[in-house]
Amino acid sequence: MRHSNPGRVLQQMNLLRRQFAQSDELPFGNMLSSEMLREVLAEAKVTFVDRIYTPLTTLLVFLWQVISQDHSCRAAVSKLLAHRAAQGERSCSAETGGYCVARKRLPEPVFHSLVRKTGRQLHDQAPADWRFKGRAVKVFDGSTVSMPDTGANQAEYPQGPNQKPGVGFPIARIAAVFSLACGAVIDWSICRYQGKGQSELGLLRLLRQAFQPGDVMLADRYLCSWSELAILRQHGVDFVARIHQARKTDFRRGKRLGDNDHLATWKKPRKPEWMDQAQYDALPADMVVREVRLEVRIPGFRPDRLTIATSLLDVELFSLDDLTELYRQRWHAELDLRSLKQTMQMDVLRCKTPQLVRKEISTHLLAYNLVRTIMAQAATQHALAPRTISFKGTLQTLIAFQPHWECASTDQFLHLHQELLTAIVTHRVGDRPDRFEPRKRKRRPKPYSLLTQPRAQAREAMVRKRLK
């Protein structure tokens, strides 16, 4: 990695780390270490030269952009301009062109690698009491995001087939592997919304390396596929997943372990199209699965019964109540996706090319992991579980503290950090496992009609109407 001023590069690394409360003197303070940044930039063969938008400055401004309420490039560049003025550095242009060019120049693997490294480090350093009976549980789930209606985005991630050209927006399917213990994103992937192999199962195949021997995968019913589960078991990964609605269960058969609890043998199905013959032949002829029927009781409602499949066969170690409580925690993946898409506003992206769209998603996930790191610091210091702390409250507090860290001495920084953690733990999440709300909106939308044709055609129609 070539650069002309090593001291300035180190200064930029320290600034980037300080913005997200990273310091070697703090718990989990090495999530974004200088060594990690150097390693990632070296792997991508990133070159440093004396310019305003160096790779580290570009990354920092991008992070500022995704965590702020105003996601515009203008607001992000203005923040950099204010920072340089406060530091006594020479001013930069308020125009966004240089920043946009710098984002394109920074390689895409840099962003993805930083997400993986920060997420895995935070997950690996989670204390044992945050785990499920000493086991590392990883939750897999997916969602969708939309992006600007440009030709490049439409070609890579087409809009839904039921929408007219020029009216809809490109849509992509994303999936992520979350740490159940601390909420960090361990890895992620993206594909088209529709098409052959473009599904959450297809994304799981791409993210299989995120699961290590001894892990437990927690997933919903769409991931309960014999082939996928058998491959995970081959690699020493256990699973807990709701049984797909197409699979029938009969608790009168198999080895009975207790009420609504038995062992069943799932036979090997026909070879899927995506699997080659050698891989198919290497799979066992059948798989012993523990099927458990859980009953969720909510006062005032009929009991809701659901059946899960798991490879955790030890009844003494993993009781029916243990599995019930574990599967209830699968909902955390939905809450994590909500934090990303609503709190961090990742549901509607802003970039106009597929490459920048993927960088934008990775930057959101990197910022999310760094916020999760601060939540882990607060939880460790105050002997709490990180899932009991509000993500939105943490993000709001972090944004309020950020401007005061830039010029602070080491002692002042540590003092501010302690105040930050104290403020964060006051924002607790209530224990509401059976909360439900109507999926309806009280506030009425503005009475505008929908755009049912391309915007250019709609403007031409308005002109013709005026000329009549």
C-alpha positions as CSV (number, residue, x, y, z in Angstrom):
1,M,0.0,0.0,0.0
2,R,1.8,3.2,-1.2
3,H,1.2,6.5,0.5
4,S,3.1,9.7,0.7
5,N,2.5,10.6,4.4
6,P,2.3,7.7,6.9
7,G,1.7,10.0,9.8
8,R,-1.4,11.5,8.1
9,V,-2.7,8.0,7.3
10,L,-2.4,7.0,11.0
11,Q,-4.2,10.3,12.0
12,Q,-7.1,9.5,9.6
13,M,-7.3,5.9,11.0
14,N,-7.5,7.3,14.6
15,L,-10.2,9.8,13.5
16,L,-12.3,7.0,11.9
17,R,-12.0,4.9,15.0
18,R,-12.9,7.7,17.4
19,Q,-16.1,8.5,15.5
20,F,-17.4,5.1,16.7
21,A,-15.9,5.1,20.2
22,Q,-13.1,2.7,19.2
23,S,-10.0,2.8,21.5
24,D,-7.6,0.1,22.6
25,E,-8.3,1.1,26.2
26,L,-12.0,0.2,25.9
27,P,-13.9,-3.1,25.9
28,F,-14.3,-4.4,22.3
29,G,-12.0,-1.5,21.3
30,N,-10.3,-3.4,18.6
31,M,-13.3,-4.0,16.4
32,L,-12.0,-1.5,13.9
33,S,-8.3,-1.6,14.7
34,S,-5.6,0.1,12.7
35,E,-4.2,-3.3,11.8
36,M,-7.5,-4.4,10.4
37,L,-7.8,-1.3,8.3
38,R,-4.3,-1.6,6.9
39,E,-4.9,-5.3,6.1
40,V,-8.2,-4.7,4.3
41,L,-6.8,-1.8,2.3
42,A,-3.6,-3.8,1.4
43,E,-5.7,-6.8,0.3
44,A,-7.6,-4.5,-2.1
45,K,-4.4,-2.9,-3.3
46,V,-5.6,0.6,-2.3
47,T,-3.2,3.4,-3.0
48,F,-2.9,6.5,-0.8
49,V,-1.9,9.8,-2.3
50,D,-2.2,13.3,-0.9
51,R,-5.7,14.3,-1.7
52,I,-8.8,15.4,0.2
53,Y,-10.7,12.2,-0.3
54,T,-8.2,9.5,0.7
55,P,-9.7,6.0,1.1
56,L,-10.1,6.4,4.9
57,T,-11.7,9.9,4.6
58,T,-14.0,8.6,1.9
59,L,-15.0,5.7,4.2
60,L,-15.6,8.0,7.1
61,V,-17.7,10.4,5.1
62,F,-19.7,7.5,3.7
63,L,-20.4,6.3,7.3
64,W,-21.4,9.8,8.3
65,Q,-23.8,9.8,5.4
66,V,-25.6,6.5,6.2
67,I,-26.1,7.1,10.0
68,S,-27.4,10.7,9.6
69,Q,-31.1,11.4,9.1
70,D,-30.2,13.4,5.9
71,H,-28.6,10.8,3.6
72,S,-27.7,13.3,0.9
73,C,-24.1,13.6,-0.4
74,R,-24.3,17.4,0.2
75,A,-24.9,17.0,3.9
76,A,-22.0,14.5,4.2
77,V,-19.6,16.8,2.4
78,S,-20.7,19.7,4.4
79,K,-19.8,17.8,7.6
80,L,-16.4,17.1,6.3
81,L,-16.0,20.8,5.4
82,A,-16.9,21.8,8.9
83,H,-14.6,19.3,10.4
84,R,-11.6,20.5,8.3
85,A,-12.4,24.1,9.3
86,A,-12.5,23.2,13.0
87,Q,-9.2,21.4,12.7
88,G,-7.5,24.3,11.0
89,E,-6.9,22.4,7.7
90,R,-7.3,23.9,4.3
91,S,-10.8,24.1,3.1
92,C,-12.3,21.7,0.5
93,S,-15.0,22.3,-2.1
94,A,-18.6,22.1,-1.0
95,E,-19.4,20.4,-4.3
96,T,-20.2,16.7,-4.1
97,G,-18.4,15.6,-7.3
98,G,-15.1,14.8,-5.7
99,Y,-16.7,12.7,-3.0
100,C,-18.8,10.8,-5.5
101,V,-15.8,10.0,-7.6
102,A,-13.9,8.8,-4.5
103,R,-16.7,6.4,-3.6
104,K,-16.5,4.9,-7.0
105,R,-12.7,4.6,-6.8
106,L,-12.7,2.7,-3.5
107,P,-12.9,-1.0,-4.3
108,E,-16.1,-2.9,-3.4
109,P,-14.3,-5.7,-1.5
110,V,-13.0,-3.1,1.1
111,F,-16.6,-2.5,2.3
112,H,-17.6,-6.2,2.3
113,S,-14.5,-7.3,4.1
114,L,-14.9,-4.7,6.9
115,V,-18.4,-5.9,7.5
116,R,-17.3,-9.5,7.8
117,K,-14.3,-8.8,10.0
118,T,-16.1,-6.4,12.4
119,G,-19.1,-8.7,12.7
120,R,-17.1,-11.9,13.3
121,Q,-14.8,-10.3,15.8
122,L,-17.7,-8.9,17.8
123,H,-19.5,-12.3,17.7
124,D,-16.4,-14.2,18.7
125,Q,-15.6,-11.9,21.7
126,A,-19.2,-12.1,23.1
127,P,-19.1,-13.5,26.7
128,A,-20.3,-17.0,27.3
129,D,-23.3,-15.9,29.2
130,W,-24.7,-14.2,26.1
131,R,-24.7,-17.6,24.3
132,F,-27.3,-20.4,24.2
133,K,-26.0,-23.1,26.6
134,G,-22.5,-22.2,25.5
135,R,-23.4,-22.6,21.8
136,A,-23.0,-19.8,19.3
137,V,-26.4,-19.2,17.6
138,K,-26.5,-17.4,14.2
139,V,-29.8,-16.3,12.7
140,F,-30.4,-16.3,9.0
141,D,-33.0,-14.0,7.5
142,G,-33.7,-12.0,4.4
143,S,-35.5,-8.9,3.1
144,T,-35.7,-6.6,0.1
145,V,-34.4,-3.1,-0.7
146,S,-35.3,-0.7,-3.5
147,M,-33.1,1.8,-5.3
148,P,-33.3,4.6,-7.8
149,D,-34.9,3.9,-11.2
150,T,-31.8,4.0,-13.4
151,G,-31.0,1.9,-16.4
152,A,-28.0,0.3,-14.7
153,N,-29.9,-0.6,-11.6
154,Q,-32.8,-2.0,-13.7
155,A,-30.4,-4.2,-15.7
156,E,-28.8,-5.7,-12.5
157,Y,-31.9,-5.8,-10.2
158,P,-35.1,-5.5,-12.3
159,Q,-38.3,-4.3,-10.9
160,G,-41.3,-6.6,-10.3
161,P,-42.9,-8.1,-13.4
162,N,-46.3,-6.6,-12.5
163,Q,-45.1,-3.0,-12.7
164,K,-45.0,-1.0,-15.8
165,P,-41.7,0.2,-17.2
166,G,-40.8,3.7,-15.9
167,V,-43.3,3.4,-13.0
168,G,-41.7,0.9,-10.6
169,F,-38.3,0.8,-8.9
170,P,-35.5,-1.7,-9.1
171,I,-35.7,-4.2,-6.2
172,A,-33.1,-6.5,-4.8
173,R,-33.2,-9.4,-2.3
174,I,-30.7,-9.3,0.5
175,A,-29.9,-11.8,3.3
176,A,-27.7,-11.6,6.3
177,V,-26.4,-13.9,9.1
178,F,-26.9,-12.2,12.5
179,S,-25.3,-13.1,15.8
180,L,-28.1,-13.9,18.2
181,A,-25.8,-13.0,21.1
182,C,-24.9,-9.4,20.1
183,G,-26.9,-8.7,16.9
184,A,-23.8,-8.1,14.7
185,V,-24.0,-8.9,11.0
186,I,-21.5,-11.7,10.3
187,D,-21.9,-11.8,6.6
188,W,-24.4,-10.8,3.9
189,S,-25.2,-11.2,0.2
190,I,-27.5,-9.8,-2.5
191,C,-29.4,-11.1,-5.6
192,R,-32.3,-10.3,-7.8
193,Y,-35.7,-10.3,-6.4
194,Q,-37.0,-13.0,-8.8
195,G,-35.5,-15.6,-11.1
196,K,-33.9,-19.1,-11.0
197,G,-31.8,-19.4,-7.9
198,Q,-32.7,-15.9,-6.8
199,S,-34.1,-16.8,-3.3
200,E,-33.2,-16.8,0.3
201,L,-32.2,-20.5,-0.1
202,G,-29.8,-19.5,-2.9
203,L,-28.4,-16.8,-0.7
204,L,-27.9,-19.3,2.1
205,R,-25.7,-21.3,-0.2
206,L,-23.5,-18.2,-0.8
207,L,-23.3,-17.5,3.0
208,R,-22.7,-21.1,4.1
209,Q,-19.1,-20.2,5.1
210,A,-20.4,-17.8,7.8
211,F,-21.3,-20.9,9.8
212,Q,-18.5,-22.7,11.7
213,P,-18.5,-26.2,13.2
214,G,-20.4,-26.1,16.5
215,D,-22.7,-23.3,15.5
216,V,-26.5,-23.4,15.6
217,M,-28.4,-21.9,12.7
218,L,-31.8,-20.4,13.7
219,A,-34.1,-19.9,10.7
220,D,-37.7,-19.7,9.6
221,R,-39.7,-22.3,7.6
222,Y,-38.5,-21.3,4.2
223,L,-35.0,-22.4,5.1
224,C,-36.1,-25.9,6.3
225,S,-34.9,-27.7,3.2
226,W,-33.5,-31.3,3.4
227,S,-30.5,-30.6,1.2
228,E,-29.4,-27.3,2.9
229,L,-29.8,-28.8,6.4
230,A,-27.9,-32.0,5.4
231,I,-25.0,-30.0,4.1
232,L,-24.9,-27.9,7.3
233,R,-24.8,-31.1,9.3
234,Q,-21.9,-32.4,7.2
235,H,-20.0,-29.3,8.3
236,G,-20.8,-29.8,12.0
237,V,-23.5,-27.1,12.1
238,D,-26.7,-27.7,14.0
239,F,-30.0,-26.1,13.1
240,V,-33.3,-25.1,14.7
241,A,-36.0,-24.1,12.0
242,R,-39.7,-24.2,11.7
243,I,-40.9,-27.1,9.6
244,H,-42.0,-26.1,6.1
245,Q,-45.8,-26.2,5.5
246,A,-45.4,-28.8,2.8
247,R,-43.8,-31.3,5.1
248,K,-46.2,-33.4,7.1
249,T,-45.4,-34.5,10.7
250,D,-46.9,-37.4,12.6
251,F,-46.0,-37.7,16.3
252,R,-47.3,-41.2,16.4
253,R,-44.3,-42.4,14.4
254,G,-40.6,-42.4,15.2
255,K,-38.9,-42.6,18.6
256,R,-41.0,-40.8,21.3
257,L,-39.0,-38.4,23.5
258,G,-41.9,-36.8,25.3
259,D,-45.2,-35.0,24.7
260,N,-45.1,-33.4,21.3
261,D,-41.4,-34.4,21.0
262,H,-40.0,-37.3,18.9
263,L,-37.3,-38.3,16.5
264,A,-38.1,-38.7,12.8
265,T,-36.2,-40.0,9.9
266,W,-36.2,-37.7,6.8
267,K,-35.4,-39.6,3.6
268,K,-33.1,-38.2,1.0
269,P,-35.1,-36.4,-1.8
270,R,-34.3,-36.3,-5.5
271,K,-31.2,-34.3,-6.6
272,P,-31.9,-30.6,-6.8
273,E,-31.0,-28.8,-10.1
274,W,-28.4,-26.6,-8.4
275,M,-26.5,-29.5,-6.9
276,D,-23.9,-31.5,-8.9
277,Q,-24.0,-35.3,-8.8
278,A,-20.8,-35.7,-6.7
279,Q,-22.1,-33.5,-4.0
280,Y,-25.5,-35.3,-4.0
281,D,-23.8,-38.7,-3.7
282,A,-21.8,-37.5,-0.7
283,L,-24.9,-36.7,1.3
284,P,-26.4,-39.5,3.6
285,A,-29.4,-41.6,2.6
286,D,-31.4,-40.2,5.4
287,M,-31.2,-37.7,8.3
288,V,-32.5,-38.2,11.9
289,V,-34.3,-35.0,12.9
290,R,-36.0,-34.1,16.2
291,E,-39.5,-32.7,15.6
292,V,-41.0,-30.6,18.4
293,R,-44.4,-29.1,18.6
294,L,-44.4,-25.8,20.5
295,E,-47.4,-24.1,22.0
296,V,-47.4,-20.3,22.3
297,R,-50.0,-19.0,24.7
298,I,-51.2,-15.4,24.6
299,P,-53.9,-14.3,27.1
300,G,-57.2,-13.8,25.3
301,F,-56.2,-15.8,22.2
302,R,-56.3,-19.5,21.2
303,P,-52.9,-21.2,21.7
304,D,-50.8,-21.0,18.6
305,R,-49.0,-24.3,17.7
306,L,-46.0,-24.5,15.5
307,T,-43.6,-27.4,14.8
308,I,-39.9,-27.0,14.6
309,A,-37.1,-29.3,13.3
310,T,-33.8,-29.5,15.0
311,S,-30.6,-31.5,15.1
312,L,-30.2,-30.9,18.8
313,L,-31.2,-34.4,19.8
314,D,-30.1,-34.4,23.5
315,V,-33.3,-34.2,25.5
316,E,-31.5,-33.7,28.8
317,L,-29.4,-30.8,27.5
318,F,-32.0,-29.2,25.2
319,S,-35.5,-29.5,26.8
320,L,-38.7,-28.6,25.1
321,D,-38.8,-25.3,27.1
322,D,-35.2,-24.5,26.0
323,L,-36.1,-25.0,22.3
324,T,-39.3,-22.9,22.7
325,E,-37.4,-20.0,24.2
326,L,-34.7,-20.3,21.6
327,Y,-37.1,-20.3,18.6
328,R,-39.0,-17.3,20.1
329,Q,-35.7,-15.4,19.8
330,R,-35.7,-15.9,16.0
331,W,-37.8,-12.7,16.0
332,H,-34.6,-10.8,16.8
333,A,-33.6,-11.1,13.2
334,E,-36.8,-9.3,12.2
335,L,-36.0,-6.5,14.7
336,D,-32.4,-6.3,13.4
337,L,-33.6,-5.9,9.9
338,R,-36.1,-3.3,11.1
339,S,-33.2,-1.4,12.7
340,L,-31.3,-1.4,9.4
341,K,-34.2,-0.6,7.1
342,Q,-36.2,1.9,9.3
343,T,-33.9,3.3,11.9
344,M,-30.9,3.5,9.5
345,Q,-33.2,4.1,6.5
346,M,-31.7,1.4,4.3
347,D,-35.0,0.3,2.8
348,V,-34.7,2.9,0.0
349,L,-31.2,3.3,-1.3
350,R,-29.8,6.4,-3.0
351,C,-27.0,5.2,-5.3
352,K,-27.6,5.0,-9.1
353,T,-25.3,2.1,-10.1
354,P,-25.3,-1.5,-8.9
355,Q,-21.7,-1.2,-7.7
356,L,-22.4,1.8,-5.5
357,V,-25.7,0.2,-4.3
358,R,-23.7,-2.7,-2.9
359,K,-21.2,-0.4,-1.4
360,E,-24.0,1.6,0.2
361,I,-25.5,-1.6,1.7
362,S,-22.1,-2.6,3.1
363,T,-21.6,0.8,4.6
364,H,-24.9,0.6,6.3
365,L,-24.0,-2.8,7.7
366,L,-20.6,-1.6,8.8
367,A,-22.1,1.3,10.7
368,Y,-24.6,-1.0,12.2
369,N,-21.9,-3.4,13.4
370,L,-20.0,-0.4,15.0
371,V,-23.2,0.7,16.8
372,R,-23.7,-2.8,18.0
373,T,-20.1,-2.7,19.3
374,I,-20.9,0.3,21.4
375,M,-24.0,-1.5,22.7
376,A,-21.8,-4.5,23.7
377,Q,-19.5,-2.1,25.5
378,A,-22.4,-0.6,27.5
379,A,-23.8,-4.1,28.2
380,T,-20.5,-5.4,29.5
381,Q,-19.8,-2.5,31.7
382,H,-23.3,-2.5,33.3
383,A,-23.8,-6.3,33.4
384,L,-26.7,-6.4,31.0
385,A,-27.6,-8.4,27.9
386,P,-27.1,-6.3,24.7
387,R,-30.5,-7.3,23.4
388,T,-32.1,-5.3,26.3
389,I,-30.6,-2.0,25.1
390,S,-32.3,0.1,22.4
391,F,-30.6,0.3,19.1
392,K,-32.3,3.5,18.1
393,G,-31.4,5.1,21.4
394,T,-27.8,4.1,21.0
395,L,-27.6,5.6,17.5
396,Q,-29.2,8.8,18.6
397,T,-26.8,9.2,21.6
398,L,-23.8,8.3,19.4
399,I,-24.7,11.0,16.9
400,A,-25.0,13.6,19.7
401,F,-21.6,12.7,21.1
402,Q,-19.6,12.4,17.8
403,P,-18.7,16.1,17.3
404,H,-17.1,16.4,20.8
405,W,-14.6,13.5,20.3
406,E,-12.6,15.0,17.4
407,C,-10.6,17.5,19.4
408,A,-10.7,15.7,22.8
409,S,-7.5,14.5,24.5
410,T,-7.2,10.9,25.5
411,D,-8.5,11.5,29.0
412,Q,-11.3,13.6,27.8
413,F,-12.2,11.0,25.2
414,L,-12.4,8.2,27.8
415,H,-14.5,10.5,30.1
416,L,-16.9,11.2,27.2
417,H,-17.0,7.5,26.4
418,Q,-18.1,6.7,30.0
419,E,-20.8,9.3,29.8
420,L,-21.9,7.8,26.5
421,L,-22.2,4.3,27.9
422,T,-24.1,5.6,31.0
423,A,-26.6,7.4,28.7
424,I,-27.0,4.4,26.4
425,V,-28.0,2.0,29.1
426,T,-30.9,4.2,30.2
427,H,-32.5,3.5,26.8
428,R,-33.8,0.0,27.6
429,V,-36.1,-2.2,25.5
430,G,-39.2,-3.5,27.4
431,D,-39.7,-7.2,27.8
432,R,-42.8,-7.6,25.5
433,P,-42.6,-11.1,24.0
434,D,-46.3,-11.3,23.1
435,R,-46.9,-7.8,22.0
436,F,-49.1,-7.3,19.0
437,E,-50.3,-4.3,17.1
438,P,-52.7,-3.8,14.1
439,R,-50.7,-3.4,10.8
440,K,-52.6,-0.2,10.0
441,R,-51.7,3.5,9.9
442,K,-53.7,6.1,11.7
443,R,-52.2,9.2,9.9
444,R,-53.8,9.6,6.4
445,P,-51.5,10.1,3.4
446,K,-51.6,13.2,1.3
447,P,-54.4,13.0,-1.3
448,Y,-52.2,12.7,-4.4
449,S,-52.9,10.2,-7.2
450,L,-50.4,7.6,-8.1
451,L,-47.9,8.0,-11.0
452,T,-49.1,5.3,-13.5
453,Q,-46.9,6.2,-16.4
454,P,-43.2,7.2,-16.9
455,R,-42.6,10.7,-15.6
456,A,-41.6,12.1,-19.0
457,Q,-44.9,11.0,-20.5
458,A,-46.8,12.5,-17.5
459,R,-45.1,15.9,-18.1
460,E,-45.9,15.8,-21.9
461,A,-49.5,15.1,-21.0
462,M,-49.6,18.1,-18.7
463,V,-48.2,20.3,-21.4
464,R,-50.8,19.1,-23.9
465,K,-53.5,19.7,-21.4
466,R,-52.3,23.3,-20.8
467,L,-52.2,24.0,-24.6
468,K,-55.8,23.0,-25.2
